[in-house]
Amino acid sequence: MAVIPSPMPFEPDRFRSAAAHYEQGRPPYAQALIRRVAMATRLSLQDRVLDLGCGPGPLTRAFVPLAQEVVAMDPSADMLAAARALAAGIAKIRFVEGSSYDLGPELGSFHLVVMGRSFHWMDRVDTLQRLDGLIDATGAVALFRDSAPDVPANTWRATWREIRVRYEAGGHPRHRSGNWLPHEAVLLDSPFSQLETFGVIERRAVDVETVIKRTLSMSSTSPSKLGERTEAMIAEMRAGLAGIREEVVETSALVAWRP
């Protein structure tokens, strides 16, 4: 197995100032994708789901109608507070403040563990080893993500990236080391080495204020990272992205089972 870079330093409050912007800024996962993953993993109303690194809980809320219980786990108290508020009145959710380093038998067993844009922050090898002891024999891990296809509706993203990069405080962790391995490579050398990808491409409405919230929801351009430069970045985005109306988004899931 190739060398895997050391895990990112554990910072439970990394998204503290981003939490307020995450739900409105990040592209939601397609409902058709949620249903497809549930079908592929044979999730039933007798099964439990773990949403690891749940953030404000979009996957938690999406899987609640399809499972017996969803455990929403995140190391950030601010993210959990947002998740609780957004799930107010919804039953079958258990909130746990903790990280992948807190995975243990006291959480019980699960048929499905989902992660949305969170796996890259973890010690991935250690996390999969811990999950091997928690996921039932026919269960799976599903890593959710979003991307932007190279289509005319997304041409505004070049301007967005140009502005964002000038303000970023550090890059994405996968860009910080030349020997970073994609999730697929890590999974192939884990107990969950049978892989399949599902994706849904949709045209969606978007405006500049949503894109600003999306930017502020990122760890490298959160208000706590930018400080007094926050308002300058917002002003540039409002000027440079005025008039955007739509985007094309692919939300996808990399699903991994034991062979």
Backbone bond lengths (Angstrom), bond angles and torsions (degrees), N, CA, C in turn:
res aa  C-N    CA-C-N  psi(-1)  N-CA   C-N-CA  omega(-1)  CA-C   N-CA-C  phi
1 M - - - 1.477 - - 1.533 109.81 -
2 A 1.307 116.82 137.70 1.464 120.86 178.40 1.522 110.73 -65.13
3 V 1.317 114.92 157.13 1.461 120.08 179.95 1.521 109.32 -68.18
4 I 1.316 115.93 133.23 1.457 121.68 177.17 1.524 107.93 -102.21
5 P 1.316 118.60 131.62 1.460 120.54 179.92 1.522 111.36 -57.86
6 S 1.308 115.45 154.73 1.455 119.56 176.34 1.524 109.47 -57.52
7 P 1.329 117.27 144.09 1.465 119.64 179.42 1.524 111.08 -58.62
8 M 1.325 114.65 154.89 1.453 119.99 174.36 1.521 109.36 -60.34
9 P 1.328 118.57 144.89 1.465 120.14 176.65 1.528 110.19 -55.09
10 F 1.315 116.12 136.62 1.460 120.26 -178.26 1.524 109.85 -74.51
11 E 1.324 115.92 116.02 1.460 122.16 179.37 1.530 108.41 -130.08
12 P 1.331 117.90 92.71 1.469 119.86 -175.95 1.517 114.10 -60.75
13 D 1.321 117.80 -22.71 1.466 120.80 -179.01 1.521 112.56 -102.34
14 R 1.327 116.90 20.42 1.463 121.72 -177.62 1.537 111.48 -56.00
15 F 1.337 116.60 -36.98 1.463 120.90 -176.43 1.528 112.48 -105.77
16 R 1.321 116.76 20.83 1.474 119.82 -175.83 1.516 111.79 -54.89
17 S 1.314 118.24 -51.68 1.466 120.48 -177.58 1.520 112.33 -82.11
18 A 1.332 117.27 -9.91 1.464 120.89 179.61 1.518 112.45 -89.38
19 A 1.324 117.01 -17.65 1.464 121.40 -172.29 1.524 112.24 -56.95
20 A 1.325 117.10 -39.79 1.461 120.73 -176.05 1.522 112.50 -67.04
21 H 1.336 118.24 -18.39 1.461 121.88 -174.89 1.531 112.87 -106.31
22 Y 1.314 117.29 -10.73 1.455 121.94 -169.15 1.526 112.60 -65.80
23 E 1.303 116.77 -50.30 1.464 120.83 -173.51 1.529 111.44 -62.08
24 Q 1.315 117.56 -44.38 1.461 120.80 -177.93 1.520 113.05 -80.69
25 G 1.345 116.60 -24.79 1.454 119.34 -175.26 1.518 115.06 -89.44
26 R 1.319 118.04 -39.93 1.459 119.89 -174.04 1.530 111.50 -77.82
27 P 1.326 117.38 142.87 1.465 119.86 178.24 1.528 111.01 -62.59
28 P 1.315 118.52 128.93 1.462 120.09 178.47 1.529 111.27 -70.86
29 Y 1.311 116.31 151.55 1.458 121.13 177.02 1.526 109.41 -75.63
30 A 1.328 115.54 137.54 1.464 120.30 -178.29 1.524 110.76 -62.12
31 Q 1.318 115.89 137.15 1.461 120.00 177.38 1.528 110.90 -60.85
32 A 1.331 116.96 -35.30 1.464 119.68 178.14 1.527 110.95 -62.84
33 L 1.331 116.95 -33.19 1.461 120.90 177.95 1.524 110.48 -68.56
34 I 1.320 116.51 -43.27 1.469 120.01 178.32 1.523 109.96 -58.36
35 R 1.327 116.03 -46.48 1.472 119.96 -179.21 1.524 111.16 -63.58
36 R 1.333 116.23 -39.11 1.472 119.58 -178.71 1.516 110.94 -65.51
37 V 1.316 117.50 -42.25 1.469 120.44 179.11 1.528 110.10 -66.43
38 A 1.318 117.08 -41.25 1.469 119.91 178.42 1.524 110.78 -60.66
39 M 1.324 116.86 -42.04 1.458 120.61 179.02 1.525 111.15 -67.20
40 A 1.322 116.98 -45.34 1.461 120.81 -176.75 1.522 112.05 -63.55
41 T 1.321 116.51 -34.24 1.470 120.58 -178.98 1.529 112.29 -92.77
42 R 1.328 115.66 0.61 1.474 121.60 -179.97 1.526 111.83 55.81
43 L 1.311 113.82 44.20 1.457 120.36 177.25 1.520 109.43 -70.41
44 S 1.331 116.44 134.85 1.465 120.71 179.88 1.525 110.43 -127.33
45 L 1.304 115.90 170.27 1.470 121.64 179.17 1.521 112.55 -70.25
46 Q 1.322 117.68 -3.21 1.465 121.48 174.66 1.527 111.63 -96.89
47 D 1.321 117.57 -0.20 1.463 122.19 -174.05 1.523 111.84 -102.27
48 R 1.335 114.94 155.42 1.461 122.00 175.01 1.529 109.66 -106.87
49 V 1.327 114.81 146.83 1.462 122.16 179.81 1.523 108.75 -122.20
50 L 1.330 116.67 140.27 1.462 122.23 172.41 1.517 108.55 -110.84
51 D 1.331 116.50 123.81 1.465 121.89 173.26 1.520 106.57 -101.20
52 L 1.333 116.05 99.74 1.463 122.40 -172.34 1.526 109.64 -93.01
53 G 1.345 115.92 122.07 1.457 120.29 -172.03 1.518 108.78 73.22
54 C 1.325 115.58 50.13 1.463 121.96 -167.01 1.518 114.49 -68.56
55 G 1.354 118.45 -19.79 1.459 119.15 -175.20 1.517 110.16 58.03
56 P 1.328 118.89 -138.80 1.461 120.70 178.98 1.524 113.32 -79.01
57 G 1.325 117.43 4.90 1.458 120.82 168.94 1.513 118.92 88.83
58 P 1.339 120.73 29.62 1.464 117.97 177.84 1.524 113.22 -62.25
59 L 1.329 118.00 -39.51 1.457 120.00 177.91 1.517 111.10 -73.66
60 T 1.307 116.83 -34.97 1.465 120.30 176.47 1.523 109.89 -55.83
61 R 1.320 116.34 -51.92 1.469 120.61 -177.69 1.523 111.27 -67.21
62 A 1.332 116.97 -33.21 1.465 119.65 -179.15 1.520 112.50 -68.85
63 F 1.341 117.07 -34.81 1.460 119.78 -175.57 1.530 113.45 -93.21
64 V 1.315 118.56 -12.15 1.463 120.85 -179.60 1.533 112.82 -53.82
65 P 1.341 119.93 -45.58 1.470 118.52 -179.00 1.526 114.19 -67.75
66 L 1.330 116.86 -11.07 1.459 121.07 -172.88 1.521 113.17 -107.30
67 A 1.337 118.06 -0.09 1.461 121.63 -173.08 1.525 111.24 -136.99
68 Q 1.309 114.69 167.45 1.467 120.34 175.30 1.518 111.08 -71.92
69 E 1.336 115.98 -41.39 1.462 122.25 179.93 1.526 108.77 -156.00
70 V 1.321 116.05 146.75 1.462 121.45 171.61 1.519 108.26 -119.80
71 V 1.325 116.33 126.50 1.455 122.26 174.06 1.529 107.19 -95.14
72 A 1.323 116.15 118.71 1.464 122.36 -179.64 1.524 108.05 -101.06
73 M 1.328 117.07 115.45 1.464 122.17 -171.78 1.522 110.29 -124.61
74 D 1.325 116.69 129.21 1.454 121.43 178.78 1.527 108.66 -154.03
75 P 1.343 118.06 144.40 1.464 119.69 179.26 1.521 113.68 -77.77
76 S 1.340 117.12 -13.24 1.464 121.01 -175.75 1.526 111.01 -94.27
77 A 1.322 116.15 120.02 1.468 120.03 177.34 1.528 110.77 -62.84
78 D 1.334 117.46 -33.86 1.459 120.78 179.65 1.523 111.47 -68.15
79 M 1.320 116.79 -41.47 1.457 119.79 176.83 1.522 110.95 -64.54
80 L 1.320 117.36 -42.82 1.465 119.89 178.97 1.526 111.43 -64.00
81 A 1.325 116.97 -37.51 1.465 120.23 177.10 1.528 110.14 -61.81
82 A 1.328 116.56 -42.46 1.462 120.32 177.39 1.526 110.63 -64.70
83 A 1.329 117.04 -40.66 1.465 120.96 179.73 1.524 111.11 -63.79
84 R 1.330 115.84 -42.63 1.469 119.48 178.55 1.524 111.40 -62.65
85 A 1.320 116.56 -42.76 1.464 120.00 -178.77 1.523 111.06 -64.60
86 L 1.321 117.23 -41.86 1.459 120.94 -178.44 1.520 112.36 -72.29
87 A 1.324 117.00 -22.44 1.463 121.14 -179.84 1.523 112.12 -102.89
88 A 1.315 117.20 14.21 1.463 120.64 -179.29 1.517 110.42 -55.19
89 G 1.327 115.53 129.06 1.454 120.61 179.03 1.513 114.82 87.38
90 I 1.332 117.53 -6.02 1.465 120.80 178.60 1.522 109.05 -93.95
91 A 1.310 116.40 126.22 1.465 121.06 -179.62 1.527 110.36 -84.66
92 K 1.301 115.76 174.30 1.467 124.57 173.69 1.521 113.78 72.04
93 I 1.333 117.97 21.26 1.466 120.59 176.56 1.524 108.84 -117.78
94 R 1.313 116.57 132.66 1.464 122.47 173.84 1.519 107.56 -116.94
95 F 1.307 117.93 123.61 1.461 122.79 -178.89 1.528 109.98 -97.09
96 V 1.327 115.71 133.03 1.462 121.55 -178.31 1.528 108.02 -132.60
97 E 1.317 117.16 124.13 1.456 120.36 174.36 1.524 108.31 -85.42
98 G 1.323 115.90 114.23 1.451 120.59 -178.10 1.514 110.34 174.12
99 S 1.328 115.17 168.52 1.461 121.61 -177.54 1.525 110.01 -117.27
100 S 1.322 115.58 -175.28 1.465 119.91 177.11 1.523 111.50 -60.46
101 Y 1.338 117.06 -25.44 1.458 120.38 178.59 1.529 112.10 -71.77
102 D 1.323 116.61 -11.39 1.465 121.47 179.75 1.519 112.84 -101.24
103 L 1.331 117.00 6.30 1.457 120.01 178.73 1.524 109.58 -67.43
104 G 1.334 115.91 127.53 1.455 120.67 -179.46 1.509 111.14 -162.82
105 P 1.324 117.07 172.42 1.469 121.87 -174.30 1.522 114.10 -61.73
106 E 1.343 117.56 -20.92 1.464 119.50 179.41 1.532 112.30 -64.05
107 L 1.324 117.25 -17.79 1.468 120.35 177.88 1.519 112.30 -77.98
108 G 1.351 117.00 -15.31 1.449 120.74 -176.63 1.513 111.28 88.00
109 S 1.320 116.72 -171.30 1.459 121.50 -178.58 1.526 110.24 -104.52
110 F 1.334 114.88 157.88 1.456 121.62 -176.29 1.526 109.93 -136.71
111 H 1.329 114.72 151.85 1.459 119.16 172.81 1.522 110.87 -92.09
112 L 1.315 116.12 -28.98 1.459 120.39 -177.30 1.522 110.02 -141.70
113 V 1.327 116.53 132.87 1.466 122.45 172.56 1.520 107.27 -116.42
114 V 1.335 116.30 122.50 1.461 121.21 -179.31 1.519 109.48 -112.24
115 M 1.318 115.51 148.34 1.465 121.64 176.53 1.519 107.64 -140.44
116 G 1.303 116.79 129.47 1.454 121.05 178.13 1.523 111.07 -112.31
117 R 1.310 116.91 107.38 1.467 122.52 176.79 1.540 112.12 56.67
118 S 1.317 117.81 33.78 1.468 120.06 -175.40 1.522 114.31 -126.05
119 F 1.332 118.38 -20.17 1.458 121.26 -171.78 1.521 111.93 -61.86
120 H 1.341 117.60 -33.91 1.475 120.43 -176.36 1.522 112.54 -67.31
121 W 1.347 118.15 -17.79 1.461 120.82 178.63 1.533 112.09 -83.15
122 M 1.330 117.29 -9.78 1.462 121.44 -172.12 1.521 112.05 -98.20
123 D 1.315 115.90 166.36 1.460 121.59 163.94 1.528 104.18 -76.34
124 R 1.320 116.41 97.88 1.460 120.26 -167.55 1.525 113.24 -65.80
125 V 1.310 117.09 -40.27 1.468 120.01 179.39 1.529 110.25 -65.00
126 D 1.316 116.89 -47.40 1.460 120.95 179.33 1.531 111.17 -62.00
127 T 1.335 116.82 -40.95 1.460 120.60 -179.31 1.521 111.10 -61.79
128 L 1.327 117.30 -45.01 1.470 120.36 -178.92 1.526 111.11 -67.86
129 Q 1.312 117.24 -34.24 1.471 119.55 176.42 1.522 110.52 -65.10
130 R 1.329 116.63 -41.65 1.460 120.28 178.47 1.529 110.67 -66.46
131 L 1.328 116.58 -41.09 1.465 119.79 -178.76 1.525 111.41 -67.29
132 D 1.310 117.35 -27.49 1.462 120.50 177.92 1.526 111.16 -58.74
133 G 1.327 117.03 -29.76 1.457 120.90 178.53 1.521 114.21 -86.35
134 L 1.341 117.02 -6.86 1.464 120.85 -176.47 1.520 114.10 -112.17
135 I 1.322 117.15 -22.93 1.460 121.45 -176.00 1.529 109.71 -92.69
136 D 1.328 115.78 133.50 1.463 119.09 -177.02 1.527 111.25 -67.03
137 A 1.321 116.00 171.67 1.466 121.57 -168.36 1.524 113.47 -58.57
138 T 1.327 117.78 -33.78 1.462 120.66 -177.74 1.533 112.14 -104.53
139 G 1.330 116.30 9.64 1.453 120.95 -175.48 1.515 113.57 -80.33
140 A 1.336 115.48 179.95 1.463 120.30 -172.68 1.516 111.79 -149.19
141 V 1.326 113.98 164.98 1.464 124.03 171.13 1.523 106.92 -111.79
142 A 1.335 117.19 136.38 1.469 120.66 178.31 1.517 109.49 -129.18
143 L 1.329 115.97 120.36 1.460 122.61 179.49 1.524 108.96 -102.24
144 F 1.320 116.63 115.55 1.463 121.88 -177.43 1.524 110.39 -97.44
145 R 1.327 115.57 145.36 1.460 120.42 179.57 1.525 109.13 -156.41
146 D 1.316 116.08 171.54 1.456 120.44 175.43 1.518 108.98 -134.33
147 S 1.322 115.51 154.03 1.455 121.50 178.29 1.522 108.66 -147.95
148 A 1.319 115.39 169.81 1.458 121.32 -177.27 1.518 109.64 -119.79
149 P 1.329 118.20 108.52 1.470 119.90 177.59 1.531 111.33 -60.39
150 D 1.323 116.03 152.73 1.457 121.42 -179.24 1.528 109.36 -82.93
151 V 1.324 114.68 81.37 1.462 121.87 -178.83 1.530 108.37 -127.91
152 P 1.338 117.94 160.42 1.470 119.57 -176.97 1.520 114.59 -54.94
153 A 1.316 118.05 -34.00 1.465 120.03 -178.32 1.524 112.51 -63.99
154 N 1.336 116.83 -15.98 1.466 120.36 -177.32 1.530 113.33 -105.14
155 T 1.318 118.66 13.47 1.466 119.51 -177.16 1.527 112.75 -63.47
156 W 1.323 117.55 -26.25 1.466 121.02 179.13 1.523 112.10 -63.67
157 R 1.321 116.75 -20.56 1.463 119.95 -176.50 1.524 112.51 -65.24
158 A 1.342 117.77 -25.38 1.465 119.78 177.64 1.521 110.40 -64.31
159 T 1.325 116.54 -42.48 1.469 120.45 176.84 1.515 110.46 -66.02
160 W 1.320 116.10 -42.51 1.473 120.54 178.69 1.526 110.64 -58.38
161 R 1.327 116.12 -46.74 1.463 119.68 -178.60 1.532 110.65 -64.78
162 E 1.324 116.91 -40.78 1.463 120.48 -179.18 1.532 110.84 -60.01
163 I 1.310 116.58 -43.29 1.472 120.12 178.37 1.516 110.24 -67.85
164 R 1.318 116.12 -46.68 1.464 120.70 -175.61 1.527 111.82 -61.50
165 V 1.334 116.37 -44.65 1.464 120.35 -176.42 1.521 111.28 -61.09
166 R 1.323 117.08 -35.01 1.466 119.65 -179.30 1.527 112.35 -67.32
167 Y 1.314 116.52 -20.92 1.458 120.13 -179.36 1.527 113.35 -105.42
168 E 1.315 117.58 -11.41 1.462 120.79 -173.19 1.513 111.97 -60.34
169 A 1.323 114.32 138.23 1.469 121.30 173.50 1.520 107.91 -101.07
170 G 1.328 116.94 81.70 1.460 120.34 -177.22 1.511 110.67 89.72
171 G 1.324 116.47 154.18 1.452 120.71 -177.21 1.512 112.96 -97.44
172 H 1.324 114.35 -174.39 1.457 120.70 176.35 1.523 108.54 -66.09
173 P 1.345 118.31 143.53 1.465 120.22 -177.11 1.524 114.23 -55.71
174 R 1.327 118.19 -30.19 1.462 118.45 -178.08 1.519 111.41 -70.35
175 H 1.338 117.31 -15.01 1.460 120.97 179.61 1.530 112.09 -95.25
176 R 1.312 116.32 -0.35 1.459 118.70 -174.44 1.517 112.84 -92.16
177 S 1.304 116.32 -5.93 1.456 118.67 -179.09 1.521 109.52 -144.98
178 G 1.329 115.71 136.42 1.445 119.69 -179.02 1.507 113.71 -70.23
179 N 1.332 118.26 -16.43 1.457 119.42 -178.83 1.522 112.55 -106.91
180 W 1.331 116.45 24.21 1.459 119.69 175.27 1.528 110.08 -63.26
181 L 1.337 116.61 134.78 1.451 121.34 177.35 1.516 110.22 -104.26
182 P 1.330 118.27 138.37 1.459 119.67 174.92 1.530 110.26 -65.20
183 H 1.322 115.41 160.54 1.463 120.03 -178.33 1.527 111.87 -56.26
184 E 1.338 116.57 -36.59 1.456 119.71 -178.72 1.531 111.64 -57.96
185 A 1.332 116.44 -41.45 1.460 120.29 -179.03 1.518 111.30 -66.71
186 V 1.333 116.19 -39.57 1.463 119.82 179.28 1.527 110.22 -66.64
187 L 1.310 116.83 -42.56 1.469 120.45 -179.92 1.526 111.60 -65.08
188 L 1.321 117.09 -38.87 1.467 119.80 -178.89 1.521 112.38 -62.46
189 D 1.314 117.36 -24.39 1.464 121.35 177.57 1.521 112.02 -101.94
190 S 1.324 116.36 18.22 1.464 121.55 179.76 1.531 109.56 -113.84
191 P 1.336 117.86 176.01 1.473 119.01 174.19 1.530 112.59 -61.21
192 F 1.338 117.81 -20.66 1.468 122.16 -176.47 1.530 108.94 -103.64
193 S 1.324 115.86 72.54 1.470 120.43 -169.53 1.525 114.10 -103.84
194 Q 1.320 117.88 2.33 1.460 120.72 175.04 1.522 107.54 -95.82
195 L 1.322 116.88 111.91 1.456 121.12 -168.75 1.527 112.46 -114.88
196 E 1.320 114.56 146.90 1.458 121.17 173.36 1.525 107.87 -150.91
197 T 1.329 116.62 143.14 1.459 121.74 -178.98 1.521 110.37 -114.99
198 F 1.337 116.09 137.94 1.451 122.95 176.31 1.528 108.14 -125.03
199 G 1.332 117.22 142.16 1.453 119.40 -179.52 1.513 112.33 -149.12
200 V 1.326 115.18 152.20 1.464 122.35 176.59 1.523 107.69 -132.14
201 I 1.329 116.91 129.25 1.468 122.41 178.98 1.518 108.46 -108.08
202 E 1.341 115.60 129.01 1.464 120.58 -176.18 1.520 110.82 -137.44
203 R 1.332 115.13 146.92 1.452 121.43 169.36 1.526 107.35 -90.46
204 R 1.342 116.72 129.05 1.462 120.35 -175.62 1.525 111.25 -133.77
205 A 1.313 114.93 151.74 1.461 120.46 173.64 1.526 109.10 -74.12
206 V 1.331 116.67 143.39 1.456 121.67 176.62 1.527 107.84 -152.86
207 D 1.319 116.63 151.92 1.467 120.13 175.89 1.520 109.39 -134.72
208 V 1.309 115.98 172.97 1.457 120.14 -173.97 1.527 111.64 -63.49
209 E 1.333 118.58 -34.26 1.461 119.66 -178.80 1.525 111.11 -67.18
210 T 1.332 116.51 -35.48 1.469 119.55 175.96 1.521 110.34 -66.15
211 V 1.331 117.14 -40.35 1.463 120.59 179.36 1.528 110.76 -65.77
212 I 1.316 117.19 -36.14 1.466 120.67 176.62 1.526 110.00 -63.91
213 K 1.332 117.06 -44.70 1.461 119.69 177.38 1.518 110.98 -62.69
214 R 1.324 116.63 -37.88 1.463 120.60 177.72 1.531 110.17 -60.70
215 T 1.306 116.12 -42.32 1.461 120.80 179.72 1.520 111.34 -65.25
216 L 1.322 116.66 -43.04 1.462 121.03 -179.45 1.526 112.01 -70.72
217 S 1.331 117.23 -16.79 1.468 120.73 178.96 1.518 112.46 -83.50
218 M 1.332 117.20 -7.17 1.458 121.19 -178.55 1.527 110.76 -88.48
219 S 1.314 116.17 143.51 1.460 119.44 -175.74 1.524 112.42 -62.02
220 S 1.331 117.23 -33.47 1.464 120.05 -176.15 1.523 113.26 -82.67
221 T 1.330 117.67 -14.15 1.465 120.93 178.71 1.528 110.95 -131.20
222 S 1.308 116.83 29.74 1.466 120.93 176.80 1.531 109.35 -74.33
223 P 1.319 118.05 159.57 1.471 119.71 179.03 1.522 113.69 -55.08
224 S 1.340 117.45 -36.35 1.463 119.04 -179.21 1.522 111.63 -70.27
225 K 1.346 117.68 -27.46 1.460 120.97 177.32 1.527 111.20 -78.52
226 L 1.326 116.15 -41.72 1.458 120.26 -175.34 1.521 112.86 -80.82
227 G 1.335 116.95 -31.03 1.455 119.77 -179.73 1.517 112.03 59.72
228 E 1.324 116.32 -128.31 1.464 120.89 -175.83 1.525 112.55 -71.54
229 R 1.322 118.26 -8.61 1.469 121.01 177.03 1.525 112.39 -83.75
230 T 1.329 117.29 -6.81 1.464 121.30 -175.60 1.522 111.96 -57.24
231 E 1.312 116.79 -49.89 1.461 120.06 -176.14 1.525 111.89 -65.43
232 A 1.320 117.59 -34.08 1.465 120.38 177.91 1.522 110.46 -64.78
233 M 1.333 116.91 -42.19 1.457 120.08 178.78 1.520 110.72 -64.49
234 I 1.327 116.58 -43.97 1.466 120.39 179.00 1.523 110.78 -59.35
235 A 1.317 116.88 -43.11 1.462 120.54 -179.97 1.530 111.28 -62.56
236 E 1.336 117.42 -40.55 1.461 120.92 178.78 1.524 110.91 -64.34
237 M 1.321 116.09 -40.29 1.468 119.42 -179.63 1.520 111.11 -68.28
238 R 1.315 117.15 -40.04 1.466 118.94 178.79 1.525 111.08 -63.46
239 A 1.317 116.97 -35.48 1.463 120.50 178.94 1.528 111.59 -76.85
240 G 1.322 117.03 -44.28 1.462 121.02 -173.95 1.514 114.60 -79.34
241 L 1.352 117.17 -23.04 1.467 120.70 -175.78 1.521 112.63 -115.22
242 A 1.308 117.29 12.34 1.463 120.49 179.53 1.524 110.05 -58.13
243 G 1.309 115.28 134.49 1.457 119.27 176.01 1.504 116.10 94.93
244 I 1.336 119.33 -5.55 1.464 118.56 177.70 1.523 109.03 -66.75
245 R 1.328 115.31 143.67 1.465 120.10 -175.41 1.520 113.85 -129.15
246 E 1.338 116.89 -22.08 1.460 117.74 -175.16 1.525 111.47 -150.32
247 E 1.320 114.43 164.78 1.456 122.57 173.57 1.514 108.45 -149.70
248 V 1.311 116.04 160.46 1.461 121.67 172.72 1.512 107.05 -112.33
249 V 1.322 115.84 125.10 1.465 122.24 -174.34 1.516 109.64 -122.09
250 E 1.315 116.40 135.82 1.461 120.85 168.20 1.527 108.10 -107.97
251 T 1.316 116.40 118.13 1.458 120.11 170.76 1.527 106.73 -103.30
252 S 1.317 115.55 135.04 1.460 119.66 -172.86 1.515 110.75 -140.84
253 A 1.323 114.19 165.50 1.462 120.90 178.38 1.516 109.23 -138.15
254 L 1.316 115.47 128.52 1.457 122.49 172.28 1.525 106.49 -96.07
255 V 1.325 116.61 111.54 1.466 121.99 -175.08 1.512 109.73 -104.38
256 A 1.325 116.61 134.60 1.467 121.52 -175.88 1.517 110.12 -130.53
257 W 1.311 114.61 127.85 1.465 122.81 176.46 1.524 109.69 -116.08
258 R 1.305 116.44 168.12 1.462 120.38 167.20 1.530 107.79 -75.76
259 P 1.322 117.36 147.28 1.488 120.02 178.43 1.527 111.10 -62.98
